[in-house]
């Protein structure tokens, strides 16, 4: 009789532990790095269409814990073997290099690295003898001398020529119309106020921040 009670108690403990184990959600870190600081990063499970959006650090590093994602009150499984996670850098104007897809095969973590410095090809500049080219280069040079920092011309895959810049506090070149989250470097966007943009960047370069 005593042995039977011990056996039943053991079975009950096993059942309770099994039920508790189903409720345990282990951390599932999804992290990575970009060459741009303070940009938004979207992580999505393509099976469930659930997503978490975060902001990269000043150094361009980001991290989300997929165990915190929405499981619709237990109606869906947060993660399964074979799930495809899509990681997208939202500040990259839809370029293919801004998106990576990784399959979950049971690994303890997912890490992706974006080499956004290679996202654009160097622009194929117009004929240097043309007046328009000389005027644009002269204007950009004057702006650069006044505000400091750095400025580069690029040609994206759509064939459009665009300018990216850099300044203190932000790693690498980035779109002049990005809104930085850190208030110290949150300069006005060039498309909203070219003069305000140049003034703000000049303050950042001279004082280390706004």
C-alpha positions as CSV (number, residue, x, y, z in Angstrom):
1,X,0.0,0.0,0.0
2,X,2.8,2.4,0.9
3,X,4.6,1.6,-2.3
4,X,1.4,2.3,-4.2
5,X,1.0,5.7,-2.6
6,X,4.6,6.5,-3.4
7,X,4.1,5.5,-7.0
8,X,0.9,7.6,-7.3
9,X,2.6,10.6,-5.7
10,X,5.6,10.2,-8.1
11,X,3.2,10.0,-11.1
12,X,1.4,13.2,-9.9
13,X,4.6,15.0,-9.6
14,X,5.6,14.0,-13.1
15,X,2.3,15.2,-14.5
16,X,2.5,18.5,-12.6
17,X,6.1,19.1,-13.8
18,X,5.1,18.3,-17.4
19,X,2.2,20.7,-17.3
20,X,4.5,23.4,-15.8
21,X,7.1,22.8,-18.4
22,X,4.6,23.6,-21.1
23,X,4.1,27.0,-19.6
24,X,7.8,27.8,-19.4
25,X,9.0,30.0,-22.3
26,X,12.7,30.0,-22.6
27,X,14.5,33.2,-24.0
28,X,14.9,33.2,-27.7
29,X,17.2,36.1,-28.5
30,X,17.3,37.5,-32.1
31,X,20.1,40.0,-32.4
32,X,22.4,41.6,-35.0
33,X,24.3,44.6,-36.0
34,X,24.1,47.3,-38.7
35,X,26.4,50.1,-39.7
36,X,23.7,52.6,-38.8
37,X,22.9,53.7,-35.3
38,X,19.4,54.5,-34.0
39,X,17.6,52.9,-36.9
40,X,14.4,50.8,-36.6
41,X,14.7,47.1,-37.1
42,X,11.6,44.8,-37.6
43,X,11.7,41.1,-36.8
44,X,8.9,39.0,-38.2
45,X,8.0,35.3,-38.0
46,X,6.7,34.6,-41.5
47,X,4.6,31.6,-40.3
48,X,2.6,33.5,-37.7
49,X,3.0,37.0,-39.3
50,X,3.9,38.3,-35.8
51,X,6.5,41.0,-35.5
52,X,8.5,43.0,-33.0
53,X,10.1,46.3,-33.9
54,X,13.0,47.7,-32.0
55,X,15.6,50.4,-32.4
56,X,19.3,49.8,-32.8
57,X,21.8,51.3,-30.4
58,X,24.2,54.1,-31.3
59,X,26.7,51.4,-32.4
60,X,24.1,49.8,-34.6
61,X,23.4,46.8,-32.4
62,X,19.9,45.4,-31.8
63,X,18.2,42.6,-29.8
64,X,14.7,41.3,-29.3
65,X,13.6,38.3,-27.2
66,X,11.1,36.3,-29.3
67,X,9.7,34.7,-26.1
68,X,8.1,38.1,-25.5
69,X,6.2,38.0,-28.9
70,X,2.4,37.8,-29.0
71,X,1.1,34.3,-28.9
72,X,-2.6,35.3,-28.9
73,X,-3.1,34.1,-25.3
74,X,-1.6,30.7,-26.1
75,X,-3.5,30.1,-29.4
76,X,-0.3,30.0,-31.5
77,X,3.1,28.6,-31.0
78,X,5.7,31.4,-30.8
79,X,8.4,29.4,-32.5
80,X,8.7,26.0,-34.3
81,X,11.5,24.2,-36.1
82,X,11.5,25.4,-39.7
83,X,10.1,28.9,-38.9
84,X,11.6,31.6,-41.1
85,X,12.4,34.9,-39.4
86,X,12.6,38.0,-41.5
87,X,14.8,40.8,-40.2
88,X,14.5,44.1,-41.9
89,X,16.3,47.4,-41.4
90,X,13.6,50.0,-42.0
91,X,15.9,52.9,-42.9
92,X,17.2,51.4,-46.1
93,X,14.6,52.5,-48.6
94,X,13.7,48.9,-49.5
95,X,17.0,47.8,-50.8
96,X,17.5,44.0,-50.9
97,X,20.5,44.2,-48.6
98,X,18.2,45.6,-45.9
99,X,16.4,42.3,-45.4
100,X,17.7,38.9,-44.2
101,X,15.8,35.7,-43.7
102,X,17.0,33.1,-41.2
103,X,15.5,29.6,-40.6
104,X,15.1,28.5,-37.0
105,X,16.5,25.0,-36.6
106,X,16.7,24.7,-32.8
107,X,19.6,27.1,-32.3
108,X,19.8,28.9,-29.0
109,X,19.9,32.3,-30.7
110,X,19.7,34.0,-34.1
111,X,22.3,36.6,-35.1
112,X,22.4,38.5,-38.4
113,X,24.8,41.2,-39.6
114,X,24.0,43.9,-42.1
115,X,26.9,45.4,-44.1
116,X,24.9,48.4,-45.1
117,X,28.0,50.2,-46.2
118,X,27.9,48.0,-49.3
119,X,24.2,48.7,-49.9
120,X,24.8,51.3,-52.6
121,X,27.2,51.3,-55.5
122,X,29.4,54.4,-55.8
123,X,27.7,56.8,-58.2
124,X,28.6,56.9,-61.8
125,X,29.0,60.6,-61.9
126,X,28.1,62.7,-65.0
127,X,30.7,64.0,-67.4
128,X,33.0,66.3,-65.2
129,X,33.2,68.8,-68.0
130,X,29.5,69.7,-67.8
131,X,28.4,72.8,-66.0
132,X,25.7,71.0,-64.0
133,X,28.2,68.6,-62.5
134,X,30.6,71.4,-61.6
135,X,27.8,73.4,-60.0
136,X,26.6,70.4,-57.9
137,X,30.1,69.4,-56.7
138,X,30.9,73.1,-55.9
139,X,27.7,73.5,-53.9
140,X,28.3,70.2,-52.0
141,X,31.9,71.2,-51.3
142,X,30.8,74.5,-49.9
143,X,28.2,72.9,-47.7
144,X,30.7,70.3,-46.5
145,X,33.3,73.0,-45.6
146,X,30.7,74.9,-43.6
147,X,29.0,72.1,-41.7
148,X,31.8,69.6,-41.4
149,X,31.3,65.9,-41.1
150,X,31.3,63.9,-44.4
151,X,29.3,63.7,-47.5
152,X,29.2,61.1,-50.3
153,X,27.3,60.6,-53.5
154,X,25.8,57.2,-54.2
155,X,23.8,55.6,-57.0
156,X,21.2,53.1,-55.7
157,X,20.0,50.1,-57.6
158,X,17.1,52.1,-59.1
159,X,19.7,54.3,-60.7
160,X,18.9,57.3,-58.5
161,X,21.7,59.4,-57.2
162,X,21.5,60.2,-53.6
163,X,23.7,61.8,-50.9
164,X,24.6,60.2,-47.6
165,X,26.4,62.0,-44.8
166,X,28.1,61.3,-41.5
167,X,28.7,63.3,-38.3
168,X,29.9,62.8,-34.8
169,X,28.0,60.4,-32.6
170,X,26.7,58.2,-35.5
171,X,28.7,55.4,-37.0
172,X,29.0,55.3,-40.8
173,X,27.3,57.3,-43.6
174,X,23.5,57.5,-43.5
175,X,20.5,59.1,-45.3
176,X,20.3,62.8,-44.6
177,X,16.6,62.5,-44.0
178,X,16.8,59.9,-41.2
179,X,15.4,61.1,-37.8
180,X,17.9,60.0,-35.1
181,X,16.3,58.9,-31.8
182,X,19.1,60.3,-29.7
183,X,18.2,63.9,-29.1
184,X,21.9,64.9,-29.1
185,X,22.1,64.0,-32.8
186,X,18.5,64.5,-33.9
187,X,19.2,67.1,-36.6
188,X,16.5,68.3,-38.9
189,X,15.9,66.4,-42.1
190,X,17.5,67.8,-45.2
191,X,14.2,67.5,-47.2
192,X,12.3,69.5,-44.5
193,X,14.8,72.2,-44.0
194,X,18.1,72.2,-45.9
195,X,19.4,75.3,-43.9
196,X,18.3,73.8,-40.6
197,X,19.9,70.5,-41.5
198,X,23.3,72.2,-42.2
199,X,23.1,74.3,-39.1
200,X,22.3,71.3,-36.9
201,X,25.1,69.2,-38.3
202,X,27.5,72.0,-37.8
203,X,26.6,72.2,-34.1
204,X,27.0,68.5,-33.8
205,X,30.4,68.6,-35.4
206,X,31.6,71.6,-33.3
207,X,30.0,70.7,-30.0
208,X,29.7,66.9,-30.1
209,X,25.9,67.2,-30.1
210,X,22.9,69.5,-30.2
